[in-house]
Amino acid sequence: MALNIVEKIDEAVNVKHVLASVSDKRGLDRLVPGLVAANPDVKIYSTGGTYAAIETLLGPEAAARNLVAVAAYTGQPEMQGGLVKTLDFKIYLGLLSETYNEAHVRDLERTGGVALDMVVVNLYPFQETVAQPDVTPEMARTNIDIGGPCMIRASAKNFLRVASVTDPGDYDGILSELQAHSGAISLARRFELARKAFAHTAAYDSAIAAYFGGQDVATIGDGYQIEGA
């Protein structure tokens, strides 16, 4: 396999396109208006409950200008139960594409895609769920996030261009930087966020492995109606 080695990047990246999908909606009331204030033309691509929350925060006029449903962007409706929302070629093309890679630029043009500059994602509350005294394996299983870790890892891998934001506690610092630099985010900040993002997904996967590693295989089917048993 030929490695894709990058030789040229930008120190500062203007945040024009943001992908947002969060379970923990703390701080959205600061982040969303702050993103629009830093760049009035910013487009925020979102799904489900996050989309509804941002739509309310922006109001009808700004939502029509700044908010885009991921399903409208990808052309694919969400799977029932929200099981598949963001696992789409156009999303990952937007996350992994490189500014000075002509083939990537042509791919974006071919698909009508955009280069996503920031991902704001936090994950289903698996750790909080399994900490409950009455938790069942099914409750744990349904709180395993799939698309979230994929978006975080893709954006963190491409910190050369993309900011991977996983912690609401970072919102204020990010907004301060955007406001001070005409809507741009620095390489140093992107790298700092990437390191935090990889630690976040590692801890999440470790919690899942630890929980299911402690379950009794002989009784894991309890609570299900199992055909052919």
SULJO-V29493 format. One record per residue. N is the residue number from 1. RES is the residue in one small letter. PSI is psi in whole degrees, -180 to 180 (NA if undefined). D_LAST is the distance of its C-alpha to the last C-alpha in whole Angstrom. Layout:
N;RES;PSI;D_LAST
N;RES;PSI;D_LAST
This chain:
1;m;128;44
2;a;130;47
3;l;145;47
4;n;93;49
5;i;126;52
6;v;136;53
7;e;-17;57
8;k;129;58
9;i;173;57
10;d;139;58
11;e;-44;59
12;a;138;59
13;v;125;56
14;n;129;57
15;v;99;54
16;k;-30;54
17;h;123;50
18;v;134;47
19;l;122;44
20;a;127;42
21;s;104;39
22;v;138;38
23;s;-42;36
24;d;106;39
25;k;11;42
26;r;137;45
27;g;-8;48
28;l;-31;47
29;d;-20;50
30;r;-42;52
31;l;-49;51
32;v;-53;51
33;p;-34;54
34;g;-39;55
35;l;-42;54
36;v;-38;56
37;a;-38;59
38;a;-33;59
39;n;98;58
40;p;-19;59
41;d;8;57
42;v;145;54
43;k;128;51
44;i;118;48
45;y;128;44
46;s;173;41
47;t;156;38
48;g;-129;37
49;g;-30;38
50;t;-42;40
51;y;-48;42
52;a;-40;42
53;a;-43;44
54;i;-39;46
55;e;-42;47
56;t;-42;48
57;l;-39;50
58;l;-34;52
59;g;163;53
60;p;-44;53
61;e;-50;56
62;a;-36;55
63;a;-40;51
64;a;-28;52
65;r;-37;54
66;n;-10;52
67;l;134;48
68;v;130;46
69;a;134;42
70;v;-39;40
71;a;-37;39
72;a;-36;42
73;y;-46;43
74;t;-23;40
75;g;10;40
76;q;124;36
77;p;158;35
78;e;145;32
79;m;146;29
80;q;135;27
81;g;4;27
82;g;21;29
83;l;-31;27
84;v;118;29
85;k;-41;33
86;t;-1;35
87;l;82;33
88;d;146;36
89;f;-42;39
90;k;-33;42
91;i;-48;41
92;y;-26;40
93;l;-44;43
94;g;-30;45
95;l;-38;44
96;l;-11;45
97;s;151;48
98;e;140;51
99;t;-42;54
100;y;20;56
101;n;109;54
102;e;-34;55
103;a;-39;52
104;h;-40;50
105;v;-42;53
106;r;-37;52
107;d;-42;49
108;l;-43;49
109;e;-41;52
110;r;-39;50
111;t;-9;47
112;g;26;49
113;g;170;47
114;v;151;49
115;a;117;49
116;l;126;47
117;d;-21;50
118;m;139;48
119;v;126;44
120;v;101;43
121;v;133;40
122;n;161;38
123;l;163;34
124;y;146;31
125;p;68;32
126;f;-50;29
127;q;-42;31
128;e;-37;32
129;t;-49;29
130;v;-12;27
131;a;-13;30
132;q;140;30
133;p;-26;29
134;d;19;26
135;v;143;24
136;t;160;20
137;p;-33;19
138;e;-39;18
139;m;-40;22
140;a;-47;23
141;r;-43;21
142;t;-16;23
143;n;18;26
144;i;116;26
145;d;136;29
146;i;-59;29
147;g;-36;32
148;g;-54;34
149;p;-34;34
150;c;-45;35
151;m;-41;38
152;i;-47;39
153;r;-42;39
154;a;-45;40
155;s;-38;43
156;a;-39;44
157;k;-38;44
158;n;42;46
159;f;-13;49
160;l;-26;51
161;r;-23;51
162;v;141;49
163;a;123;48
164;s;106;45
165;v;114;45
166;t;-12;42
167;d;118;44
168;p;-23;46
169;g;-15;48
170;d;-9;50
171;y;-46;50
172;d;-42;54
173;g;-39;55
174;i;-45;54
175;l;-38;56
176;s;-41;59
177;e;-43;59
178;l;-43;58
179;q;-34;61
180;a;-18;63
181;h;38;63
182;s;42;63
183;g;14;59
184;a;151;58
185;i;139;56
186;s;161;57
187;l;-42;56
188;a;-43;56
189;r;-42;54
190;r;-40;51
191;f;-42;51
192;e;-44;50
193;l;-37;48
194;a;-44;46
195;r;-43;46
196;k;-38;45
197;a;-44;42
198;f;-38;41
199;a;-37;41
200;h;-48;39
201;t;-33;36
202;a;-44;36
203;a;-38;35
204;y;-49;33
205;d;-36;31
206;s;-39;31
207;a;-40;30
208;i;-46;27
209;a;-40;26
210;a;-42;27
211;y;-53;25
212;f;-26;22
213;g;-23;23
214;g;4;24
215;q;152;20
216;d;115;18
217;v;-33;15
218;a;-24;13
219;t;9;13
220;i;-24;13
221;g;-5;10
222;d;137;12
223;g;-9;13
224;y;150;11
225;q;111;9
226;i;115;6
227;e;136;6
228;g;6;4
229;a;NA;0
